[in-house]
Amino acid sequence: MQKFKKILIKIPFKLLIFYFVLSSVVIILNKTTYDLSFLNNFKSEFVLNIIAGISDLNIFHNSIKSIFYFLYFLDIILIIFKIILKNDSIKVMIVNTFENTKVNISTKYMYENKDFYKDLSKDVILLGDNYLSYTAIVRELDKYVENFMEKKEEKYYAFAGILHTPYILRLGYKVGDQTYFKLFHKKRNDDTFKLLVDKKEYSGNYPKLNVEKKLKESSILIVSVSTTFPIIEEQLNKFDIENNNYLGFETVEKGFDIITSEKQIDYYKDVIFNNIREVVRTKKIKQIHLFISSSVAFTFALGQGFSKNYDPSVIIYNYEGQQYTWGLNLFEKAENSIVKPEENNIE
């Protein structure tokens, strides 16, 4: 059955409709008296092709009626199945950059197109702390997103995986917010990624998101977002937090499974982006240094919210070995995207 679904989803819907229309015309014409000679007055190549197609089908119809009607009804059945499958299909973008990570996906959709990208964990291990060479990974991911977004045949789209924070944010940004993406989350002790669901009893009862704001005379804005682990100011000292604007967003409760619904994500995103863009406007911010300790789903959704047209330069940093070791410039081309904190000119 799964093989049939894969074949059916690839059959062009327009082709099925075209055959249905032409066949219907042939059947109607064979049941009635008609004269199509007037169509010969048209010199349009399109019209002539239609006449030729009808004539060919008519010959086919008269020579083997039983096969013709079988194909006709089969076409109708395929159209019906295609409509049902289209309305209950999902394509999942799945990426991994961590070693020994298995991504098991569970949905209730009739057709699941699980688009596993190649395991990038070996590339990360091979490059080690040669962070500037991570541009190769960024380039690969950018290309993957382009290909994914070009081939959109399903009704719903989603994202799942376990990646380094900068890559997740970049993927979200590259996808953008024009296409609605469902989000998967794997609970800490589970083996399976499941779609976030907005449960009525939980709607609106989200852990409070506290906002800390410290404004200075600077065109630099440092932003921290923490729902999993706290991000303390001491961790950001190398970014001259004392002399730059600072916005801190922190849930009162923290943990791996704090983010549980899409509405919760939308609510937090509104709070975060409203505050960021207000400071950007009032302080004329030229660059944002972003630090995130949150779930993959929320980080991806944040990436979707950023816009090169509305936001200043954004650098998202990766935390490893108790420090922020490298960053990724969200809006730069892949070859210029990776930065190291000590090489950043923070004024």
Contacts in CASP RR format, 6 or more apart in sequence:
PFRMAT RR
TARGET T0000
AUTHOR 0000-0000-0000
METHOD contacts of the structure
MODEL  1
MQKFKKILIKIPFKLLIFYFVLSSVVIILNKTTYDLSFLNNFKSEFVLNI
IAGISDLNIFHNSIKSIFYFLYFLDIILIIFKIILKNDSIKVMIVNTFEN
TKVNISTKYMYENKDFYKDLSKDVILLGDNYLSYTAIVRELDKYVENFME
KKEEKYYAFAGILHTPYILRLGYKVGDQTYFKLFHKKRNDDTFKLLVDKK
EYSGNYPKLNVEKKLKESSILIVSVSTTFPIIEEQLNKFDIENNNYLGFE
TVEKGFDIITSEKQIDYYKDVIFNNIREVVRTKKIKQIHLFISSSVAFTF
ALGQGFSKNYDPSVIIYNYEGQQYTWGLNLFEKAENSIVKPEENNIE
5 85 0 8 1.000
5 110 0 8 1.000
5 111 0 8 1.000
8 78 0 8 1.000
8 81 0 8 1.000
8 82 0 8 1.000
8 85 0 8 1.000
9 82 0 8 1.000
9 85 0 8 1.000
9 86 0 8 1.000
9 89 0 8 1.000
9 111 0 8 1.000
9 113 0 8 1.000
9 153 0 8 1.000
9 154 0 8 1.000
10 153 0 8 1.000
11 78 0 8 1.000
11 82 0 8 1.000
13 79 0 8 1.000
13 82 0 8 1.000
13 86 0 8 1.000
16 75 0 8 1.000
16 78 0 8 1.000
16 79 0 8 1.000
16 82 0 8 1.000
17 79 0 8 1.000
19 71 0 8 1.000
19 75 0 8 1.000
20 72 0 8 1.000
20 75 0 8 1.000
20 76 0 8 1.000
20 79 0 8 1.000
22 53 0 8 1.000
22 54 0 8 1.000
22 57 0 8 1.000
23 57 0 8 1.000
23 68 0 8 1.000
23 71 0 8 1.000
23 72 0 8 1.000
23 75 0 8 1.000
25 54 0 8 1.000
25 57 0 8 1.000
26 54 0 8 1.000
26 57 0 8 1.000
26 58 0 8 1.000
26 61 0 8 1.000
27 61 0 8 1.000
27 72 0 8 1.000
29 36 0 8 1.000
29 54 0 8 1.000
29 58 0 8 1.000
30 58 0 8 1.000
30 61 0 8 1.000
30 62 0 8 1.000
36 51 0 8 1.000
36 54 0 8 1.000
39 47 0 8 1.000
39 51 0 8 1.000
40 51 0 8 1.000
42 48 0 8 1.000
57 68 0 8 1.000
60 68 0 8 1.000
61 68 0 8 1.000
84 110 0 8 1.000
85 110 0 8 1.000
85 111 0 8 1.000
86 154 0 8 1.000
86 155 0 8 1.000
87 155 0 8 1.000
88 109 0 8 1.000
88 110 0 8 1.000
88 111 0 8 1.000
88 155 0 8 1.000
89 109 0 8 1.000
89 110 0 8 1.000
89 111 0 8 1.000
89 112 0 8 1.000
89 113 0 8 1.000
89 153 0 8 1.000
89 154 0 8 1.000
89 155 0 8 1.000
89 156 0 8 1.000
90 107 0 8 1.000
90 109 0 8 1.000
90 111 0 8 1.000
90 112 0 8 1.000
90 113 0 8 1.000
90 154 0 8 1.000
90 155 0 8 1.000
90 156 0 8 1.000
90 157 0 8 1.000
90 158 0 8 1.000
90 182 0 8 1.000
91 113 0 8 1.000
91 115 0 8 1.000
91 148 0 8 1.000
91 152 0 8 1.000
91 153 0 8 1.000
91 154 0 8 1.000
91 156 0 8 1.000
91 157 0 8 1.000
91 158 0 8 1.000
92 105 0 8 1.000
92 107 0 8 1.000
92 112 0 8 1.000
92 113 0 8 1.000
92 114 0 8 1.000
92 115 0 8 1.000
92 157 0 8 1.000
92 158 0 8 1.000
92 159 0 8 1.000
92 160 0 8 1.000
92 184 0 8 1.000
93 115 0 8 1.000
93 117 0 8 1.000
93 145 0 8 1.000
93 148 0 8 1.000
93 157 0 8 1.000
93 158 0 8 1.000
93 159 0 8 1.000
93 160 0 8 1.000
93 171 0 8 1.000
93 175 0 8 1.000
93 181 0 8 1.000
94 103 0 8 1.000
94 105 0 8 1.000
94 114 0 8 1.000
94 115 0 8 1.000
94 116 0 8 1.000
94 117 0 8 1.000
94 159 0 8 1.000
94 160 0 8 1.000
94 161 0 8 1.000
95 117 0 8 1.000
95 120 0 8 1.000
95 141 0 8 1.000
95 144 0 8 1.000
95 161 0 8 1.000
95 163 0 8 1.000
95 167 0 8 1.000
95 171 0 8 1.000
96 103 0 8 1.000
96 117 0 8 1.000
96 119 0 8 1.000
96 120 0 8 1.000
96 121 0 8 1.000
96 161 0 8 1.000
96 162 0 8 1.000
96 163 0 8 1.000
97 120 0 8 1.000
97 121 0 8 1.000
97 123 0 8 1.000
97 124 0 8 1.000
97 137 0 8 1.000
97 162 0 8 1.000
97 163 0 8 1.000
97 164 0 8 1.000
97 167 0 8 1.000
98 121 0 8 1.000
98 124 0 8 1.000
98 162 0 8 1.000
98 163 0 8 1.000
98 164 0 8 1.000
99 121 0 8 1.000
99 122 0 8 1.000
99 124 0 8 1.000
99 125 0 8 1.000
100 121 0 8 1.000
101 121 0 8 1.000
101 161 0 8 1.000
101 162 0 8 1.000
102 191 0 8 1.000
103 116 0 8 1.000
103 160 0 8 1.000
103 161 0 8 1.000
103 162 0 8 1.000
103 193 0 8 1.000
104 191 0 8 1.000
104 192 0 8 1.000
104 193 0 8 1.000
105 112 0 8 1.000
105 114 0 8 1.000
105 160 0 8 1.000
105 184 0 8 1.000
105 192 0 8 1.000
105 193 0 8 1.000
106 192 0 8 1.000
106 193 0 8 1.000
106 194 0 8 1.000
107 158 0 8 1.000
107 195 0 8 1.000
109 156 0 8 1.000
111 154 0 8 1.000
113 154 0 8 1.000
115 148 0 8 1.000
117 141 0 8 1.000
117 144 0 8 1.000
120 137 0 8 1.000
120 140 0 8 1.000
120 141 0 8 1.000
123 136 0 8 1.000
123 137 0 8 1.000
124 134 0 8 1.000
124 137 0 8 1.000
124 164 0 8 1.000
127 133 0 8 1.000
127 134 0 8 1.000
127 136 0 8 1.000
127 137 0 8 1.000
129 325 0 8 1.000
131 325 0 8 1.000
131 326 0 8 1.000
131 327 0 8 1.000
131 338 0 8 1.000
131 340 0 8 1.000
132 338 0 8 1.000
132 340 0 8 1.000
133 338 0 8 1.000
134 326 0 8 1.000
134 328 0 8 1.000
134 338 0 8 1.000
135 334 0 8 1.000
135 335 0 8 1.000
135 336 0 8 1.000
135 337 0 8 1.000
135 338 0 8 1.000
137 167 0 8 1.000
138 167 0 8 1.000
138 170 0 8 1.000
138 328 0 8 1.000
138 334 0 8 1.000
138 337 0 8 1.000
138 338 0 8 1.000
139 334 0 8 1.000
139 335 0 8 1.000
141 167 0 8 1.000
141 170 0 8 1.000
141 171 0 8 1.000
141 174 0 8 1.000
142 170 0 8 1.000
142 174 0 8 1.000
142 334 0 8 1.000
145 171 0 8 1.000
145 174 0 8 1.000
145 175 0 8 1.000
146 174 0 8 1.000
149 175 0 8 1.000
149 179 0 8 1.000
152 179 0 8 1.000
156 180 0 8 1.000
156 182 0 8 1.000
157 179 0 8 1.000
157 180 0 8 1.000
157 181 0 8 1.000
157 182 0 8 1.000
158 181 0 8 1.000
158 182 0 8 1.000
158 183 0 8 1.000
158 184 0 8 1.000
158 195 0 8 1.000
159 171 0 8 1.000
159 172 0 8 1.000
159 175 0 8 1.000
159 181 0 8 1.000
159 182 0 8 1.000
159 183 0 8 1.000
159 184 0 8 1.000
159 297 0 8 1.000
159 300 0 8 1.000
160 183 0 8 1.000
160 184 0 8 1.000
160 186 0 8 1.000
160 193 0 8 1.000
160 296 0 8 1.000
161 184 0 8 1.000
161 186 0 8 1.000
161 193 0 8 1.000
161 296 0 8 1.000
162 186 0 8 1.000
162 296 0 8 1.000
163 171 0 8 1.000
163 296 0 8 1.000
164 318 0 8 1.000
165 292 0 8 1.000
165 299 0 8 1.000
165 316 0 8 1.000
165 317 0 8 1.000
165 318 0 8 1.000
165 319 0 8 1.000
166 316 0 8 1.000
166 317 0 8 1.000
166 318 0 8 1.000
166 326 0 8 1.000
166 327 0 8 1.000
166 328 0 8 1.000
167 328 0 8 1.000
168 296 0 8 1.000
168 299 0 8 1.000
168 300 0 8 1.000
168 303 0 8 1.000
169 290 0 8 1.000
169 292 0 8 1.000
169 299 0 8 1.000
169 300 0 8 1.000
169 302 0 8 1.000
169 303 0 8 1.000
169 306 0 8 1.000
169 316 0 8 1.000
169 328 0 8 1.000
169 330 0 8 1.000
170 303 0 8 1.000
170 316 0 8 1.000
170 328 0 8 1.000
170 330 0 8 1.000
170 337 0 8 1.000
171 300 0 8 1.000
171 303 0 8 1.000
172 181 0 8 1.000
172 300 0 8 1.000
172 301 0 8 1.000
172 302 0 8 1.000
172 303 0 8 1.000
172 304 0 8 1.000
173 303 0 8 1.000
173 304 0 8 1.000
173 305 0 8 1.000
173 306 0 8 1.000
173 330 0 8 1.000
173 331 0 8 1.000
175 181 0 8 1.000
175 300 0 8 1.000
175 304 0 8 1.000
176 303 0 8 1.000
176 304 0 8 1.000
176 305 0 8 1.000
177 304 0 8 1.000
177 305 0 8 1.000
181 300 0 8 1.000
181 304 0 8 1.000
182 195 0 8 1.000
182 196 0 8 1.000
182 262 0 8 1.000
183 195 0 8 1.000
183 196 0 8 1.000
183 262 0 8 1.000
183 265 0 8 1.000
183 297 0 8 1.000
183 300 0 8 1.000
183 301 0 8 1.000
184 193 0 8 1.000
184 194 0 8 1.000
184 195 0 8 1.000
184 196 0 8 1.000
184 296 0 8 1.000
184 297 0 8 1.000
185 193 0 8 1.000
185 194 0 8 1.000
185 196 0 8 1.000
185 257 0 8 1.000
185 259 0 8 1.000
185 260 0 8 1.000
185 295 0 8 1.000
185 296 0 8 1.000
185 297 0 8 1.000
186 192 0 8 1.000
186 193 0 8 1.000
186 194 0 8 1.000
187 194 0 8 1.000
187 256 0 8 1.000
187 257 0 8 1.000
188 256 0 8 1.000
188 257 0 8 1.000
196 259 0 8 1.000
196 260 0 8 1.000
196 261 0 8 1.000
196 262 0 8 1.000
196 265 0 8 1.000
196 297 0 8 1.000
197 261 0 8 1.000
198 261 0 8 1.000
198 262 0 8 1.000
198 263 0 8 1.000
199 260 0 8 1.000
199 261 0 8 1.000
202 260 0 8 1.000
202 261 0 8 1.000
202 264 0 8 1.000
203 261 0 8 1.000
203 263 0 8 1.000
204 263 0 8 1.000
204 264 0 8 1.000
204 267 0 8 1.000
206 261 0 8 1.000
206 264 0 8 1.000
206 267 0 8 1.000
206 268 0 8 1.000
207 227 0 8 1.000
207 251 0 8 1.000
207 252 0 8 1.000
207 253 0 8 1.000
207 258 0 8 1.000
208 251 0 8 1.000
208 252 0 8 1.000
209 249 0 8 1.000
209 250 0 8 1.000
209 251 0 8 1.000
209 267 0 8 1.000
209 268 0 8 1.000
209 271 0 8 1.000
209 272 0 8 1.000
210 249 0 8 1.000
210 250 0 8 1.000
210 251 0 8 1.000
210 252 0 8 1.000
211 247 0 8 1.000
211 248 0 8 1.000
211 249 0 8 1.000
211 271 0 8 1.000
211 275 0 8 1.000
212 246 0 8 1.000
212 247 0 8 1.000
212 248 0 8 1.000
212 249 0 8 1.000
212 250 0 8 1.000
213 246 0 8 1.000
213 247 0 8 1.000
213 248 0 8 1.000
213 275 0 8 1.000
213 279 0 8 1.000
214 245 0 8 1.000
214 246 0 8 1.000
215 245 0 8 1.000
215 246 0 8 1.000
215 279 0 8 1.000
215 283 0 8 1.000
216 243 0 8 1.000
216 244 0 8 1.000
216 245 0 8 1.000
216 246 0 8 1.000
218 243 0 8 1.000
218 244 0 8 1.000
218 245 0 8 1.000
218 283 0 8 1.000
218 347 0 8 1.000
219 283 0 8 1.000
219 284 0 8 1.000
219 285 0 8 1.000
219 286 0 8 1.000
219 287 0 8 1.000
219 347 0 8 1.000
220 240 0 8 1.000
220 244 0 8 1.000
220 245 0 8 1.000
220 285 0 8 1.000
220 286 0 8 1.000
220 287 0 8 1.000
220 288 0 8 1.000
220 289 0 8 1.000
220 346 0 8 1.000
220 347 0 8 1.000
221 244 0 8 1.000
221 245 0 8 1.000
221 246 0 8 1.000
221 247 0 8 1.000
221 276 0 8 1.000
221 279 0 8 1.000
221 280 0 8 1.000
221 283 0 8 1.000
221 285 0 8 1.000
221 287 0 8 1.000
221 288 0 8 1.000
221 289 0 8 1.000
221 312 0 8 1.000
222 236 0 8 1.000
222 239 0 8 1.000
222 241 0 8 1.000
222 244 0 8 1.000
222 245 0 8 1.000
222 246 0 8 1.000
222 247 0 8 1.000
222 288 0 8 1.000
222 289 0 8 1.000
222 291 0 8 1.000
223 246 0 8 1.000
223 247 0 8 1.000
223 248 0 8 1.000
223 249 0 8 1.000
223 276 0 8 1.000
223 288 0 8 1.000
223 289 0 8 1.000
223 290 0 8 1.000
223 291 0 8 1.000
224 231 0 8 1.000
224 236 0 8 1.000
224 246 0 8 1.000
224 247 0 8 1.000
224 248 0 8 1.000
224 249 0 8 1.000
224 250 0 8 1.000
224 290 0 8 1.000
224 291 0 8 1.000
224 292 0 8 1.000
224 293 0 8 1.000
225 231 0 8 1.000
225 248 0 8 1.000
225 249 0 8 1.000
225 250 0 8 1.000
225 272 0 8 1.000
225 290 0 8 1.000
225 291 0 8 1.000
225 292 0 8 1.000
225 293 0 8 1.000
225 294 0 8 1.000
225 302 0 8 1.000
226 248 0 8 1.000
226 249 0 8 1.000
226 250 0 8 1.000
226 251 0 8 1.000
226 254 0 8 1.000
226 292 0 8 1.000
226 293 0 8 1.000
226 294 0 8 1.000
227 250 0 8 1.000
227 251 0 8 1.000
227 254 0 8 1.000
227 255 0 8 1.000
227 258 0 8 1.000
227 259 0 8 1.000
227 268 0 8 1.000
227 293 0 8 1.000
227 294 0 8 1.000
227 295 0 8 1.000
227 298 0 8 1.000
228 254 0 8 1.000
228 255 0 8 1.000
228 256 0 8 1.000
228 258 0 8 1.000
228 293 0 8 1.000
228 294 0 8 1.000
228 295 0 8 1.000
229 254 0 8 1.000
229 255 0 8 1.000
229 293 0 8 1.000
230 250 0 8 1.000
230 254 0 8 1.000
230 293 0 8 1.000
231 248 0 8 1.000
231 250 0 8 1.000
231 291 0 8 1.000
231 293 0 8 1.000
233 241 0 8 1.000
233 246 0 8 1.000
235 291 0 8 1.000
235 319 0 8 1.000
235 323 0 8 1.000
235 324 0 8 1.000
236 291 0 8 1.000
236 324 0 8 1.000
238 324 0 8 1.000
238 341 0 8 1.000
238 342 0 8 1.000
239 289 0 8 1.000
239 341 0 8 1.000
239 344 0 8 1.000
239 346 0 8 1.000
240 346 0 8 1.000
244 346 0 8 1.000
245 279 0 8 1.000
245 283 0 8 1.000
245 285 0 8 1.000
247 275 0 8 1.000
247 276 0 8 1.000
247 279 0 8 1.000
249 268 0 8 1.000
249 271 0 8 1.000
249 272 0 8 1.000
249 275 0 8 1.000
251 258 0 8 1.000
256 295 0 8 1.000
257 295 0 8 1.000
258 295 0 8 1.000
259 265 0 8 1.000
259 294 0 8 1.000
259 295 0 8 1.000
259 297 0 8 1.000
259 298 0 8 1.000
265 297 0 8 1.000
265 298 0 8 1.000
265 301 0 8 1.000
266 301 0 8 1.000
268 298 0 8 1.000
269 301 0 8 1.000
269 302 0 8 1.000
269 305 0 8 1.000
272 302 0 8 1.000
273 305 0 8 1.000
276 288 0 8 1.000
276 311 0 8 1.000
277 310 0 8 1.000
277 311 0 8 1.000
279 285 0 8 1.000
280 288 0 8 1.000
280 311 0 8 1.000
280 312 0 8 1.000
285 312 0 8 1.000
286 312 0 8 1.000
286 313 0 8 1.000
287 312 0 8 1.000
287 313 0 8 1.000
287 314 0 8 1.000
287 315 0 8 1.000
288 311 0 8 1.000
288 312 0 8 1.000
288 313 0 8 1.000
288 314 0 8 1.000
288 315 0 8 1.000
289 315 0 8 1.000
289 317 0 8 1.000
289 344 0 8 1.000
289 346 0 8 1.000
290 314 0 8 1.000
290 315 0 8 1.000
290 316 0 8 1.000
290 317 0 8 1.000
291 316 0 8 1.000
291 317 0 8 1.000
291 319 0 8 1.000
291 324 0 8 1.000
292 299 0 8 1.000
292 302 0 8 1.000
292 316 0 8 1.000
293 319 0 8 1.000
294 302 0 8 1.000
303 330 0 8 1.000
306 314 0 8 1.000
306 330 0 8 1.000
308 331 0 8 1.000
311 331 0 8 1.000
313 329 0 8 1.000
313 330 0 8 1.000
313 331 0 8 1.000
314 329 0 8 1.000
314 330 0 8 1.000
314 331 0 8 1.000
315 327 0 8 1.000
315 328 0 8 1.000
315 329 0 8 1.000
315 330 0 8 1.000
315 339 0 8 1.000
315 344 0 8 1.000
316 327 0 8 1.000
316 328 0 8 1.000
316 330 0 8 1.000
317 324 0 8 1.000
317 326 0 8 1.000
317 327 0 8 1.000
317 328 0 8 1.000
317 341 0 8 1.000
318 324 0 8 1.000
318 325 0 8 1.000
318 326 0 8 1.000
318 327 0 8 1.000
318 328 0 8 1.000
319 325 0 8 1.000
324 341 0 8 1.000
325 340 0 8 1.000
325 341 0 8 1.000
326 338 0 8 1.000
326 339 0 8 1.000
326 340 0 8 1.000
326 341 0 8 1.000
327 338 0 8 1.000
327 339 0 8 1.000
327 340 0 8 1.000
327 341 0 8 1.000
328 337 0 8 1.000
328 338 0 8 1.000
328 339 0 8 1.000
329 336 0 8 1.000
329 337 0 8 1.000
329 338 0 8 1.000
329 339 0 8 1.000
END
